[in-house]
Amino acid sequence: MAPVTHRRHRTAVFSTSRIPAASPASVPAYADSGDHGRATVSLRYGRAVGVANQPGGIDVSQNQADQQTAEQRTGADASTVDVSVPHSARVWNYWLGGKDNFASDRAAGDQVRAIFPEIVEAARYSRAFLRQAVTYLAAEAGIRQFLDVGTGLPTADNTHQVAQRIAPQARVVYVDNDPMVLAHARVLLTSDPAGATQYLNADLHDPERVIREARATLDLSEPVGLMMLGVMGHVADPAQARDAVRALVSSLPSGSFLTMSDGTATSERVIESHRQYNESGAAPYHLREVADFTAFFDGLDLVEPGVVPLGRWRPENGSLMVVDGYCGVARKP
């Protein structure tokens, strides 16, 4: 099943499919035409899920207790962390079985899970893609530097942990604009002594700043693995989203890789679930068509199997479960 047009094999290290710049690419027809119990995945969803103010939301006393717990865990200023409103990174952490979430986040997660019981498994598939992609980049492609934009809360098998198991000298820069995420990262994401980790308070809307500050840790004359997992749905304007990705990729040298995943409008069920979510969320999450997601890789060489649903990118256990979200890895020629 060919992932894109123009299949060719460039080297023995990886097999690629080149997508010409500024030309549409074909993608596999995995779109679901109906409700078959598939999980909906928009990865990190929006920046907040508005559940606390709805009937059945979280009471004030619980919010106050959680606020104190948040400050104790992270040392973050109370003015920068609002636990009364669910946060996408903490909801995601809850689905993954983490402990860095609060009552409002669990309520939001349970609300989604009541409609899509498979969301927990889908979250794990998206995490598995990170693990598989970083393993490929470090073990097969020889990448020793990573720029992870939109980090999210730490869980098991974070980018630097996977990379440094293979290459202890790997250097990783994490980028996020959420104070609680960064506070957790600084406490929990410790590097192998042979390598390095750094944390930037920056935003993908400002790619020039991301690159400028990443230079303190990364040698941008050498290839970099750019990780953008579940973040582009936070950029509503398609042109701005394309420009942000292109600006980051263009700042990296030949031999660098772009790794992306995101929620896609692959079924009516997914579209409806996000319509309902966006009506209640503080910050909407924008699904894209698969062809639009694939266009982020224009001009790059896709690593096989190309742009595919989460769960179909080199699955670890041979499973071919399809979830509603797409992913891909591509090399900058």
N, C-alpha and C positions, 0 to 999 in steps of 0.2 A: 504494500500500500504506500504509494509515493507521497511524501509529505508536501513537496512543492515541485514546481517545474524546474527544468535545467539541472537534473541530478548529475553530479560528477564527483570524482574522488581526487582530492588535491594532494594528500600526503598519506603516509601509513599511520600517522598519529591519529587522525580523525577523518571521518567521511563527511562531506559537506554537500549542501545544495545551495547554489548561489542565487540570490534574489537580486536582479538588476535594480539599481536605484531608480526611483520614480516610475516604476512599472508595477501593475497589480500582480500579485502572486496567487496561484491557486492553492487551496488548502483542502485537507480531507473532509469529507462530508460526514462529520460526527454529530452535526446538530440534531438535537432531539425534537421530534415533531409532536411529542405528547408527553403526558405525565407517566413516567415509568419508574418512579421512585428514585430518580437520580438525585444526588446531592447538589445543592446550589452552592457555589463557591465564589465569593467576590473577594477572597483573601482577607485583606484587613478591613473591608467594608469602608464606612466613613469614619470620621474622627470621633463621632459620638453617636450613640443610639438613644433616641429620646424615649425612654421607658419610665424614668423615675416620676414624671409628672402625669402619667397615665393612670387610670383606675387599676388598682392592684400594684402600684409602684412601691418604692421603698420608703419607709417612714423616716422621719427626721432624726430620731434617736439612733437609728442604724447608720444613717449618713455621718453623724457626728463621731460615732465609734470608728467607722471606717476611715474618716479623715485623720483621726489620731494615729491609726494603724499605718496609714500611708506615709505619714511624716516619720514615724518610727522606723519603717522599713527602708526608706530611701534617703531621709534627711532633706527631702525637697521642701521648699517653702510652701506653707499652706495655701498661699495666694496663687500658686502655680499648679496645684493639683486639686481638682474638683471630683470627689468620688460620688457625688450625688447624681451625676450624669454618667451613664455608661460610656466607656471608651473602647474604641475598636480594638486596640492592642490588648487591653485587659480581657475583653470578651474572647478574643482569639486565644489568649493564654488559658482561659477557662476551658475552652473546647479541647485544648491540647493537654488538659490535666494538670496545669500549673497552679501555683498558689498565689500568684500576684494579681489577684482580682478581688472585687468587693461585691456586696449584695446587689448593687445596681447592675453590675456587669453580669452576674449570674442570672439575674432576672431577664436581662436582654438576651443572653445566650439561650436560656430555656425557652424564651418566646420564639426564637428562630427554630430551635430544635423541636418544638411542638409541631411546627409545620413541616420541617425537614429533619426527621430523625437521623438521617445519614450525614448531617453536617459535621459531626465529630470525626467520623471516618474521613470525610473530605478534607478537614483541616490537617489530618495526619498525612494524607496524600500530598498536600502542598508542602508540608515540612519535609516529607521524603524527597520531593523534587529538589529542594535546597541541598539536602545531603548528597543526592546522586550527582547533581550538577557540580558542586564543589569538589567531590571526589574525582569526577572526570577531569576537571580543570587542573587540580593539583597532581593527580597521579598520571594522567595520560597526556595532558597538554603542557605540563611543566610550569603552570602559573604559580608564582610565589608572592603575589600581591593582590589584594582584593579591596574593592570599594563597595560597601554594602549600603545602599541608599534606601532609607525607610526601614530601619532595623526592627522595630517592634520590641516587645519585652523579651528578655532572654528566656529560652527554654533549653531543652536538650539539643545537642548537635547544632550549635550555632556555627556561623561561617568559620570563625577562627579555630574552633575546636576541631571541625572536620579537616580543615586545611592543615593544621599543625600536627594532627595525628600522622599525616603523610609527610609533611615537610615542616619540621619544628621551626625553621627559620622564616616561615610565612609571615607576612605583615598585612594587617587588616585594619581598615578605617571604617568605622560605623558612623552613619549619618542619620540623624533624626531631629525633629524640631519639637519634640514633646519632652518637657522637663522630667516627668516621671520615668519615661523610657530611658533617658540619658542617665538619671540618677541610678537606676537599676543596673544599667550597663557598666557604669564605672565601678560599682561594687562587685558585680558578679562575673564580668567578662575579663578574666585575667589571662594574660598571654603566657605561652611557653617562654622561658627565659631567652631562648635562642631567637625568638621572633618579636613581634610587637603588635599591640592593638592601640587604637586611638579612637576618640569619640568626638564628633563634631556636632554642634548645635547649629544646624543649617537646614535648608529647605530645597527640595528639587525644583521649586520655582526660580531658584537662583543658582543655576549650575556653575556659573563662573566662580562664585564664592566657594562652592563645594570643591571644585578643582583647586582653587588657590590654597585653601586650607589643608587639603589632602596632601599637598606637596611636602608638608612638614614631615610626613611619615612615609610616603610612597615615592619611589623613584619613577617619575613619569616618562623617563626615557626607556623603561623596560615594560613589557606587557603587564596588563592589569586585568583582573576579572571583575567586571562591573556587574553587581547584583542589584536588580530592581524587581523585587518580588512583591506583588500585590500593592503597588503604590500608585500606578498611573491612573487608576480610577478616581483618585483624588484631584486630578486635573481635568476640569470640565471641558475646556476648549480644545478641540482636536489639534489645531495648529500649534497651540502652546505646548501641548503634550509632545508632539513630534519634535518641536524645536528643543525642548528640554533634553530629550533623549539624544538627539543629534549633537547638541552642544557638549554633552558629557562624552559621547563616543568620539567626537572629533578631537577632543583634548587628549585622547589616549593614543599610544603608539600602535603601529602595525603589530599584529600578533595578539592584541588584546581581545577579550571576549565580552559579549553582552549576554547576560542571563536574565530572562524576564518571565513573569507569570502574572496573570490577572483574570478577573472575572469577565466573562463574555456573554453576549446576548444570544445564547445557543438554544433556548427553548422558551415557550410562552410562560412556563412555570417560573423560570428564573427572572424573566422580565417583570412578571407580576409581583414576585416577592420583593424585588428591588423598588418597584413603584410604591408598595406599601411601606417599605423601610424608609424611603426618601421622604415620605410624608411625615414621618415621626422623627427622623434623625436631624441632629443639629448641623451636620455637614453631609450632603448627599454623596453617594458613591455612583459613579457613572460607568455603566457597562458599555463595552464596545463590541462591534461586530468582529468576527474572527478575522476577516480580511483587514480590518483596520488595525487589529493587534499585530497581525503578521507584518504590516507595513513598517512597524518599528524596526524591523530587521533589514529594511531596504539597503542594498549596497554591501551587505555582510554575507559571509558564507555560513549557512546553517549547518550545524552539526546534526548528523542523523540521530533520531528519526525525524527531525524537522520541527515544525510547529504542530503540536499535538495536544490532546486533552491531558490535564493532570492525571497521572496514573498510567499514562502510556509512554512516558519518557524514560526509557531504559529501566523498567520496573525491577526492583531488587528480587522479588520472589516469583517473577513470571506472571503476576496478576495483570490483567488488562482492564480493570475497572475504569469506567469513564465517569468523570465528574465534570460539572459545569464550570470550567475554567481552563484556559490554555497556557502553554508554556513553550519555551524554546531556548536554545543556546546557539550563539553564532560568533564567528571569528572575524575580526577586522582584518582585511587583506593588506 
